[in-house]
Amino acid sequence: MIFKNITGGKEFPVQRGEIRKISIGHYRRVALVIVPFKTIDTFAEGIWFVVSHLGRNFSKTSRSKIIETLPEKSGPVYRGYCVQRSKTSLTDAMICRVIIPPAFGPFAFRCPASKRSPSWIIRQILPFLTWMRAYHASFLEYDIIAGISVGLTVIPQSIAYAAIAGLPVQYGLYTSFMGAFIYAITGTSKDVSLGPTTVMALLVAQKAAEYPADADKVAVIILLTFYTGCVQLAMGIFQLGFFVDFVSLAVSKAFIAAAAVIIAGEQLKGLLGLKIPSDHFLVVVYDTFAQIKQTNYWDLILGVCCIISLIILKYVAPKPGFVRVRWYDKLAFQTLRLVSNARYAIVVCAASAIEGALLSQNIDVLTLPHDVVPGLPPVAPPQFHVGNSTNWQTFKSLGSSLVVFPLISLLELLTIAKSFAQENRYTINSSQEFRAVGIANIVSSFFSSYPLTASFSRSALNAQCGVRTPAAGIVTGGIAILATAFLTGWLHFVPKASLAAVIMCAVLPNIDLSVANKMWKVRKGDLFPYIVTLLACFAVGIEYGVLIGIFVSVGLVLFPLARPTVAVYHSNNSTGQEIIVTPYGNIHFPAIGYMRKLIIEHIEMTEMGPGRVVIDGSHWTDLDYSVAARMKDLIKEVQNLGWEINFSEMSDMVSGTFDTPVIRRPRRTGSQDSIISRTDP
């Protein structure tokens, strides 16, 4: 059998079932397998054959997970591997071509522990060693364009987000560059952009408001950044990412919407040029409307003009289908896209130029930021004690922030990374993402940064620019560090109204009220944690509001364990009265008291004489010590009432614990009296 080289080169003979490895471009290995149709039933089984013979000892479970998720359509890019079903006229064979690029190789994560060499471990800790091997010259253009676009966006955003955090504006720039550098080396998503975000800035502002005015709040926030990174790094090392799974989508959507409303509401004072010292959302909104007559109309006019300009520049971007045949078409496309992506920088620079022109004519009518320190931040470890407090007292004062800050940061990161990985059809390593953001926070704390995480708007911009690898973060970090070194001296001339306009245009799109309608249609119970989280964030702040939402969400998950669905049947036959109790699932220790109460109530409801209680254990496969001990007490209690108790269809492991007969008989078909419990509260 002759098969032509898929690179278009010479032909070579291939036997059925043979594996041939060739090289195509920047791909290092290609496995070409011809499998007779008589030996396989599906395309997935053919790929299984390929995976099984690639020279690596994968476990059967690992191969099963790979095969089960392989789609049937041809040419999918799945888990970093390109699997194609070649078109051929052969009737008795199927040709499977598996292109194995070295970048983001997921099968490496599936290797048995015994096969994990030191080089493999190093590549997992430093993923850039993997994608650098596959870096192609054609990637450079896309990475540079994406890096520049994100860099021009992060500069004005970081300045504005520092205003949300209640910190001097230069601390926003301090937060913008080191995370980009670290993630380019340690991250596994090509689209994610680490740096300052609105949610983390709002959490910082609410945490700083807890300390007295004479406290060194900046030192506390920098120390919190360090501890946040330590917690995240530990979660990544010990594979504790499942804790993030307890934050339901309803809670995350609620706190993001609440944060957007709170941030936009608090920026009204900057847009109107008002000086309101309070940082609580409800107080700020009340004082804003109470002092609205003191509005600085120059700030208001500038802020409204900035908002209008941002909206116009947003829609300047060329639409899909833009014709790019001639050179000037391509130039116009790139220019319009760059102008749209850099709209925040353009508006802030224009507002600063207007302020400079006014000051040159001795006209001082706009509100400006204060306490701006030019230059790069000092490189020093965080202060582990603030003021006269000891290290332990300072650590203790952080309180719930040691849980909320790492959790919210990881939640944002994983949500963004997974969404873009699914959209662009590649995989990420969640544990490595935890380690990456943890290391970024730890290192950034040495550069006077506040806690950082992934930004959805900048990550989306990366994806729109067609970023190819995490190397774009190096370009973004370079632009941010240059701005920090040379532009911080000019930040004093950035009007607060322009920063308020940038913030409002950045956060208002995050308010998605349609999600409530979707929850109503899918499952009305999900609206409960959504509404509770939303109201709690407005009433007590984002930090405690998220904790309340998590407790409510976890409570809804645990409720079915305490009140499982149990069906109770009453039956009369030749042997007498029978009460058949069927728990639909395992009975755990929170539910055994409920099940005892249920059985005793039905015994007391029976008007006829003593009979028999039959517990149908066909859905019961496991039990714990508490259940075993309480069940033995229940058996004695039922027997003391004159009733007999038996188990039906029970596994040997469960029934052997109770020392009672196990009845082997067909499932009962008698009438059902009641379904006593429901899974919804």
Secondary structure, 3 states (H helix, E strand, C coil): CEEECCCCCCEEECCCCCEEEEEECCEEEEEEEEEEHHHCCCHHHHHHHHHHCCCCCCCHHHHHHHHHCCCCCCCCEECCEEEEECCCCCCCEEEEEEEECCCCCHHHHHCCHHHCCHHHHHHHHCCHHHHCCCCCHHHHHHHHHHHHHHHHHHHHHHHHHHHHHCCCCHHHHHHHHHHHHHHHHHCCCCCCCEECCHHHHHHHHHHHCCCCCCCCHHHHHHHHHHHHHHHHHHHHHCCCHHHHHHCCHHHHHHHHHHHHHHHHHHCHHHHHCCCCCCCCHHHHHHHHHHCHHHCCHHHHHHHHHHHHHHHHHHCCCCCCCCCCCCHHHHHHHHHHHHHHHCHHHHHHHHHHHHHHHHHHCCCCCCCCCCCCCCCCCCCCCCCCCCCCCCHHHHHHHHCCHHHHHHHHHHHHHHHHHHHHHHHHCCCCCHHHHHHHHHHHHHHHHCCCCCCCEECHHHHHHHHHCCCCCCCHHHHHHHHHHHHHHHCHHHHHHCCHHHHHHHHHHHHHHHCCCHHHHHHHHHCHHHHHHHHHHHHHHHHHCHHHHHHHHHHHHHHHHHHHHHCCCEEEEEEEECCEEEEEEEECCCCCHHHHHHHHHHHHHHHHHCCCCCCEEEEECCCCCCCCHHHHHHHHHHHHHHHHCCCEEEEECCCHHHHHHHCCCEECCCCCCCCEEEECCCCCC
